[in-house]
Every structure is written in structure tokens, then in C-alpha cells.
Amino acid sequence: MTKIVVVGAGIIGLTVAHELLKDESNQVTIIAQQFPTDFEFATPYTSPIAGANWCSFAELNDKFTQEIDKNSYLKFQELIKNVPQANVTARKDITYIPINKFKTIYKGVKVLPWFAYGDMKKIIGFRELNPSEYDTSLFAYAYEYNGMVIRTGYYMTYLINEMWKMSGDVETSTSRFSMRRATIKSLSEAYTYHQHGRAEIVINCTGLLAKNLLDIESEEKEKLYPVRGVVFVAENTTGMKTLSVVDIYDPEYPEEKLYFMPRREGELIMGGVFQVNNDTKDIDPTFIHRLLSRCKKYLSQHNWENIKIIRTQFGYRPFRKGGYRIERKGNIVHVYGFGAGGFQSSWGAAAKSVELVKEYQNKSKF
Ligand SMILES: Cc1cc2nc3c(=O)[nH]c(=O)nc-3n(C[C@H](O)[C@H](O)[C@H](O)COP(=O)(O)OP(=O)(O)OC[C@H]3O[C@@H](n4cnc5c(N)ncnc54)[C@H](O)[C@@H]3O)c2cc1C
């Protein structure tokens, strides 16, 4: 048996632990400062706040992230088809490009994502909309694909339940899974938290808080930064059934975005902002008014009257200069820095992390 401690119960820690448990010779303990059903998030704990959808941000030449996101997309499609309790729901995902952004930022050049090309185009059902399908006085072009909405809190609980199922007896000497609430100051402490004695391998899935670990490389601390997001959770009385993104550009409020995720149980996620290096908790009270007036302008086919906002959520996307860190250093595997894409990259990132663990296990045999 290989004893492994995963530090972090965000989407990355949970998915990596889930994939490690598929190998019956692994025993996994997750330790975390915060877990998915906590009522308050006192520290940056991003996963429960996310929407979440799949909209890969990989650049056209970034094959590494594309592979990770494709792997994750295929896995989520399996869950949509076969596992309703995972709370991943199929939704068309439509993106509209307003004329002012097309002219000023994109300089009149049509910009399509990497999944508009090659085999992924077919897999994902990518299609440019005909001009008759959108308002040509507002938009330069628009496209859609077969997307999804992941109900993050329920989905993370599903992953935990799956791990208990794989584990066997709970709290006995043969159990293969356990969870422990603890805050560590350094990764070297993590080895001592395994349920069956000292761990051989530690997986670091601490998100933005990786920068606070005493034994993380100093250059790594410099690379991590928050990008704050603010979203409103509303009762969906708008009639919207598709995920909708309007790629707005407002020079007065350049950090403000416009996107919507209709969840299965009749909630609508209304976003949002993208505020680089903002780690505050203050929310501009005028933002919701601008958001609603943009809704009425750009998405007037839906009903925005008397919309009931249930709550306002904010979180800090754990960005890392240079992109995701999925790297093994001896018997520590680092898996963090997922920025705005932790859910859409989760399965692919976990697959790569498992490869790194196997590489260590094979090396240590000799
Ligand atoms: C508003 C918003 C919308 C988003 N929408 C999407 C979306 O639609 N699609 C998408 O793919 N992504 C989305 N994201 C991004 C996504 O949420 C993140 O990429 C993802 O949650 C990062 O997960 P993580 O597991 O790396 O970190 P986290 O979720 O932050 O988890 C970190 C874990 O590590 C633990 N931890 C940290 N330090 C320690 C320590 N010292 N000791 C013990 N435990 C520790 C924490 O308690 C926590 O359990 C969104 C983010 C925001 C804010």
C-alpha cells in the first residue's frame, strides 16, 4: 500500500484524490483547512464559489492545456450521460461578440477558441451562428457549442461520496480513504497526517494559499496572485436556458464581464468581474445596476424585470504566472495555479498528477 496525503479539498485536491483511489494499492488522506460544505469561507477557498462551466481558455498553441481540458470535457460528458447525481447538466453555451469589442480590441479580426478547430470542433458541436440568429446591430458574430453547468457544491460532495464508496470500511486499518481538518504551515508537516502512519507521497493542491507554505520555493510565491470574481445568484425567472456570454468591453469599467449560467434547480448565476490582484471583500453596490442594464441591452430576448437576487458571492481565482503547476519534486507533487479553469481542467490535471505519482512509485521500487 502507498500512503498518500493530498493537501486541499478544492476541486483539484478532490479530483486528484479520487483518481488516486482508483488504484487499489493507494491509501489516501485528504487534509484541508476548509471543506465543501463549510458555511463560511474565511480564507481564499475558491471552488465552492465557482459557477461552473467548461469554456477552455487555452491559447491556440498551448497543446498542454488543450489536452487537459479535452480530457476533462470528455469525462464530464460521461457524467452528464450516466451519473445524474454528479450534478453536471448539459447546456448549450453561446458567446456573443459585441461590435465595439470586435472593432477596438480585436481590430476587426474574428477570434475563435482552439476548440473551433480539428477533432474538438466535432466532439463539442462547435458552430458559428448565422447572422439571422442574433442582433446584427449589436453583435459582430456569435458561436455556440455543447457545454455544461457544474453545480459545484453538489458536485464536490458527489466526488467525496464516490471516494468513501471506493475506500471500503471507514476508520479501520483497511480503509483506503479519510479526511482530516487541519491547517499546515509547511508541506513537510503533511506527511504526519496520514490515517495509517507516515505518508510516502504528498500532493500539494492548496490553490492560492500555496504561497503561504513555508517550504514552497520563493520564486513560486511570487508567481501566485488572486483575480477576484463577483457573481450574483438569482432565481431564474428570465427564461434563459443556455449558458450565455457577452464578451463586453466597457472602457469605463474594463474589469466587468457579462455571463450567465442557468443551473438545473432553477438558479441563475449572473456574473461578473475579473479583478486582477484584488483580494478585498468590498462589493461596488452600483455594479448590479450596470449588469442589469447590460442584460436589457444585449440579452433583451429574456425577461429581466423583478429578478430576485438570492445572494452575492465572491472568490479569488488562483492564478499563477506561467500557467498551471503540475510538477513532481521528489516525493511531492504540486498541482495548483488553475486560475479561472479549475473545474474545466480538473480531470485532465488529475490524470497528469497520477502519472507523476506512478513515476515516483516506479522509481522508488529500485
Ligand atoms: C466567481 C468565480 C467563477 C469561476 N467559474 C469557473 C468556471 O466556470 N469554470 C472553471 O473551471 N473554473 C471557474 N472558476 C475557477 C475555479 O473555481 C478555480 O480554478 C478552482 O476552484 C481552484 O481550485 P483549487 O482546488 O486549486 O483551489 P481551492 O478551491 O481554493 O482549494 C484549496 C484547498 O486547499 C486548502 N488549503 C490551502 N492551504 C492550506 C493549508 N496550509 N493547510 C490545509 N489546507 C489548506 C483549502 O482549505 C482548500 O480546501 C471560478 C472562480 C471564481 C472565483
The ligand as a Tripos MOL2 file, in Angstrom:
@<TRIPOS>MOLECULE
LIG
   53    58     1     0     0
SMALL
NO_CHARGES

@<TRIPOS>ATOM
      1 C1        -16.5080   33.6720   -9.3920 C.3       1 LIG1
      2 C2        -15.7150   32.5110   -9.9310 C.ar      1 LIG1
      3 C3        -16.2080   31.7840  -11.0080 C.ar      1 LIG1
      4 C4        -15.4930   30.6870  -11.5120 C.ar      1 LIG1
      5 N1        -16.0330   29.9760  -12.5630 N.ar      1 LIG1
      6 C5        -15.3630   28.9050  -13.0520 C.ar      1 LIG1
      7 C6        -15.9100   28.1450  -14.1190 C.ar      1 LIG1
      8 O1        -16.9990   28.4440  -14.6240 O.2       1 LIG1
      9 N2        -15.2070   27.0570  -14.5760 N.ar      1 LIG1
     10 C7        -13.9930   26.6960  -14.0270 C.ar      1 LIG1
     11 O2        -13.4090   25.7060  -14.4800 O.2       1 LIG1
     12 N3        -13.4460   27.4210  -13.0200 N.ar      1 LIG1
     13 C8        -14.0890   28.5120  -12.5240 C.ar      1 LIG1
     14 N4        -13.5380   29.2610  -11.5200 N.ar      1 LIG1
     15 C9        -12.1670   28.9360  -11.0790 C.3       1 LIG1
     16 C10       -12.1390   27.7610  -10.1090 C.3       1 LIG1
     17 O3        -13.0750   28.0000   -9.0850 O.3       1 LIG1
     18 C11       -10.7250   27.5890   -9.5360 C.3       1 LIG1
     19 O4         -9.7950   27.4140  -10.5640 O.3       1 LIG1
     20 C12       -10.6810   26.3510   -8.6370 C.3       1 LIG1
     21 O5        -11.6910   26.4200   -7.6660 O.3       1 LIG1
     22 C13        -9.3290   26.1880   -7.9540 C.3       1 LIG1
     23 O6         -9.4090   25.0020   -7.1970 O.3       1 LIG1
     24 P1         -8.2480   24.5420   -6.2220 P.3       1 LIG1
     25 O7         -8.6440   23.2050   -5.7350 O.co2     1 LIG1
     26 O8         -6.9260   24.7140   -6.8780 O.co2     1 LIG1
     27 O9         -8.2580   25.6100   -5.0060 O.3       1 LIG1
     28 P2         -9.3050   25.8590   -3.8260 P.3       1 LIG1
     29 O10       -10.6850   25.5540   -4.2360 O.co2     1 LIG1
     30 O11        -9.0400   27.2350   -3.3200 O.co2     1 LIG1
     31 O12        -8.9290   24.7900   -2.7050 O.3       1 LIG1
     32 C14        -7.7530   24.8920   -1.9350 C.3       1 LIG1
     33 C15        -7.8530   23.9160   -0.7700 C.3       1 LIG1
     34 O13        -6.6090   23.9060   -0.0900 O.3       1 LIG1
     35 C16        -6.8410   24.0880    1.3160 C.3       1 LIG1
     36 N5         -5.6380   24.6730    1.9020 N.ar      1 LIG1
     37 C17        -4.9330   25.7320    1.4370 C.ar      1 LIG1
     38 N6         -3.8630   25.9540    2.2420 N.ar      1 LIG1
     39 C18        -3.9080   25.0240    3.2020 C.ar      1 LIG1
     40 C19        -3.0910   24.7440    4.3270 C.ar      1 LIG1
     41 N7         -1.9920   25.4680    4.6170 N.pl3     1 LIG1
     42 N8         -3.4170   23.7100    5.1360 N.ar      1 LIG1
     43 C20        -4.5180   22.9450    4.8720 C.ar      1 LIG1
     44 N9         -5.3280   23.1850    3.8270 N.ar      1 LIG1
     45 C21        -5.0260   24.2020    3.0100 C.ar      1 LIG1
     46 C22        -8.0760   24.9630    1.3720 C.3       1 LIG1
     47 O14        -8.6830   24.9360    2.6570 O.3       1 LIG1
     48 C23        -8.9070   24.2850    0.2810 C.3       1 LIG1
     49 O15        -9.5110   23.1110    0.8060 O.3       1 LIG1
     50 C24       -14.2370   30.3470  -10.9590 C.ar      1 LIG1
     51 C25       -13.7480   31.0790   -9.8770 C.ar      1 LIG1
     52 C26       -14.4760   32.1480   -9.3630 C.ar      1 LIG1
     53 C27       -13.9280   32.8950   -8.2030 C.3       1 LIG1
@<TRIPOS>BOND
     1     1     2 1
     2     2     3 ar
     3     2    52 ar
     4     3     4 ar
     5     4     5 ar
     6     4    50 ar
     7     5     6 ar
     8     6     7 ar
     9     6    13 1
    10     7     8 2
    11     7     9 ar
    12     9    10 ar
    13    10    11 2
    14    10    12 ar
    15    12    13 ar
    16    13    14 ar
    17    14    15 1
    18    14    50 ar
    19    15    16 1
    20    16    17 1
    21    16    18 1
    22    18    19 1
    23    18    20 1
    24    20    21 1
    25    20    22 1
    26    22    23 1
    27    23    24 1
    28    24    25 2
    29    24    26 1
    30    24    27 1
    31    27    28 1
    32    28    29 2
    33    28    30 1
    34    28    31 1
    35    31    32 1
    36    32    33 1
    37    33    34 1
    38    33    48 1
    39    34    35 1
    40    35    36 1
    41    35    46 1
    42    36    37 ar
    43    36    45 ar
    44    37    38 ar
    45    38    39 ar
    46    39    40 ar
    47    39    45 ar
    48    40    41 1
    49    40    42 ar
    50    42    43 ar
    51    43    44 ar
    52    44    45 ar
    53    46    47 1
    54    46    48 1
    55    48    49 1
    56    50    51 ar
    57    51    52 ar
    58    52    53 1
@<TRIPOS>SUBSTRUCTURE
     1 LIG1         1 GROUP 0 **** ****
